[in-house]
C-alpha cells in the first residue's frame, strides 16, 4: 500500500489531539437497568470530546440477536460529528467476549458446532469447550 494512501485513511483519526478509541463492549447482564444497543447507550455522547473513534463489539451485539444487530447497524450513523465508527470483529479472542461468542453461536443462532482458533489461549476457547452437548472443532493448522 502506498504511503499517501495510508495517510489519507488515517487523516480522519488525526483530527483530534487524543487518539482514544472507545470500545462499546456492552453486556446487558452487567447493566440490566439500561438499554445497551450501541447507539442508545449515552456513552458515545459522553465521550465525544475525547474519542476519535467508537468500536462496538460485534459479538456482544450478535448475542443480543435481532435487537443487537439492529442497534449495531444504526451505530455508524449515530456517532457524533468528527468521530469515526469502527467495527470490532474480534470474536472469542479474549475472556470478555469468549462467553458472548459462545452464547451467540450456540444459543442465539443455535448451531450444533463451532470452529475456533486456539492461538489466543484458554480464555478464548473455554466458553465453547464448556458446552458438552455441542461439538467444537479447533483449528490446528491453516
Backbone torsions as a table, in degrees:
resi	resn	phi	psi	omega
1	UNK	NA	137.8	-179.1
2	UNK	-73.0	147.8	-177.4
3	UNK	-61.7	-38.8	179.7
4	UNK	-65.5	-31.5	176.9
5	UNK	-68.6	-41.5	177.8
6	UNK	-63.3	-45.4	179.3
7	UNK	-61.8	-39.9	178.8
8	UNK	-62.2	-40.4	179.9
9	UNK	-70.6	-31.0	-179.1
10	UNK	-85.1	-18.6	-175.1
11	UNK	-52.0	-46.4	-179.3
12	UNK	-60.2	-28.7	-178.7
13	UNK	-80.8	-20.1	-177.6
14	UNK	-91.1	1.2	179.7
15	UNK	-69.8	-15.9	179.3
16	UNK	-109.5	152.4	177.6
17	UNK	-70.6	-30.4	-178.9
18	UNK	-99.6	127.0	-179.8
19	UNK	-98.7	31.3	-179.4
20	UNK	-71.3	136.5	174.6
21	UNK	-111.6	122.4	-177.2
22	UNK	-92.9	117.0	177.6
23	UNK	-78.6	131.2	177.3
24	UNK	-102.0	72.4	-179.6
25	UNK	-95.0	80.1	-169.6
26	UNK	-100.5	116.1	-178.5
27	UNK	-112.4	115.3	-176.5
28	UNK	-61.3	-25.0	178.9
29	UNK	-70.8	-25.5	178.7
30	UNK	-88.8	-17.4	-178.7
31	UNK	-134.8	63.0	-174.0
32	UNK	-66.3	-17.5	-176.0
33	UNK	-86.9	-4.9	-178.0
34	UNK	-133.9	154.9	175.3
35	UNK	-72.4	133.8	-171.6
36	UNK	-113.0	6.6	176.5
37	UNK	-66.3	138.6	-169.3
38	UNK	-46.8	-46.2	-175.6
39	UNK	-71.1	-16.3	-174.9
40	UNK	-102.3	0.6	-168.4
41	UNK	-80.5	-13.8	179.5
42	UNK	84.2	-17.8	179.7
43	UNK	-63.3	-38.8	-177.3
44	UNK	-62.0	-45.0	179.3
45	UNK	-68.9	-37.8	-178.0
46	UNK	-64.9	-32.9	-175.4
47	UNK	-106.7	9.4	-172.8
48	UNK	-64.2	-26.3	178.5
49	UNK	-73.8	-24.1	-176.4
50	UNK	-100.0	-34.4	-171.0
51	UNK	-83.3	143.2	169.9
52	UNK	-97.8	-17.1	179.3
53	UNK	-157.0	155.1	171.3
54	UNK	-118.1	141.4	178.6
55	UNK	-132.9	98.4	175.3
56	UNK	-68.6	144.2	179.9
57	UNK	-84.3	111.4	-175.5
58	UNK	-59.3	-40.9	-176.2
59	UNK	-68.1	-33.5	177.0
60	UNK	-68.0	-36.7	176.9
61	UNK	-69.4	-40.4	177.7
62	UNK	-59.9	-38.2	-178.5
63	UNK	-64.6	-20.9	177.7
64	UNK	-88.2	5.2	178.2
65	UNK	60.2	-139.9	-173.2
66	UNK	-56.4	-43.6	-179.5
67	UNK	-60.3	-43.8	-179.7
68	UNK	-67.6	-41.0	179.4
69	UNK	-69.7	-35.8	176.7
70	UNK	-63.2	-44.9	177.2
71	UNK	-64.5	-40.4	178.7
72	UNK	-60.9	-42.8	-179.6
73	UNK	-63.5	-31.7	179.8
74	UNK	-79.1	-19.3	-172.0
75	UNK	-54.5	-52.0	-176.7
76	UNK	-57.1	-35.5	-178.8
77	UNK	-78.8	-11.9	-177.0
78	UNK	-107.1	0.5	176.9
79	UNK	-70.5	146.5	-179.7
80	UNK	-61.2	153.3	178.7
81	UNK	-54.6	135.9	178.8
82	UNK	87.2	-1.6	179.3
83	UNK	-115.7	142.3	-177.3
84	UNK	-98.3	158.3	175.2
85	UNK	-108.0	133.7	-177.3
86	UNK	-134.3	124.5	179.6
87	UNK	-82.2	126.1	176.9
88	UNK	-90.8	98.3	-175.6
89	UNK	-94.6	11.3	175.9
90	UNK	-67.6	123.2	-177.2
91	UNK	-120.0	121.9	175.4
92	UNK	65.1	22.2	-174.7
93	UNK	-87.2	-20.2	178.5
94	UNK	-136.4	165.3	-178.7
95	UNK	-54.8	-37.5	-176.2
96	UNK	-63.7	-29.8	178.3
97	UNK	-117.9	7.1	175.7
98	UNK	-67.9	-46.3	-179.9
99	UNK	-66.5	-46.1	176.4
100	UNK	-62.8	-31.6	177.0
101	UNK	-64.3	-45.4	177.7
102	UNK	-62.9	-43.3	179.3
103	UNK	-61.8	-43.2	179.2
104	UNK	-60.9	-49.7	-177.0
105	UNK	-70.6	-44.5	-170.5
106	UNK	-94.0	-32.5	-178.9
107	UNK	-99.5	-57.1	-176.4
108	UNK	-66.3	-51.1	-177.9
109	UNK	-89.1	-14.5	174.6
110	UNK	60.4	39.3	174.1
111	UNK	-73.1	151.0	178.2
112	UNK	-84.1	-19.3	-177.1
113	UNK	-151.8	165.8	178.6
114	UNK	-146.2	152.5	172.3
115	UNK	-105.8	152.4	176.7
116	UNK	-151.3	162.2	180.0
117	UNK	-107.9	120.4	-175.2
118	UNK	-82.5	2.7	-173.8
119	UNK	-63.4	-21.0	179.5
120	UNK	-88.1	-0.5	175.0
121	UNK	94.8	-172.2	-174.9
122	UNK	-60.4	-38.8	179.1
123	UNK	-57.5	-36.1	-175.8
124	UNK	-75.7	-22.9	-175.4
125	UNK	-114.3	-13.6	-172.5
126	UNK	-60.7	-39.0	-177.7
127	UNK	-67.9	-37.0	178.6
128	UNK	-76.0	-39.2	-178.9
129	UNK	-74.5	-15.9	179.8
130	UNK	-75.3	-18.1	-177.8
131	UNK	-85.2	96.1	-172.0
132	UNK	-64.2	-29.5	-176.1
133	UNK	-86.6	1.4	179.1
134	UNK	-118.9	150.9	178.7
135	UNK	-88.0	144.1	176.1
136	UNK	-128.6	123.9	178.0
137	UNK	-105.4	117.5	-177.5
138	UNK	-97.2	124.7	178.0
139	UNK	-66.2	121.1	178.3
140	UNK	-101.4	-29.8	-179.2
141	UNK	-151.6	132.8	176.6
142	UNK	-127.8	NA	NA
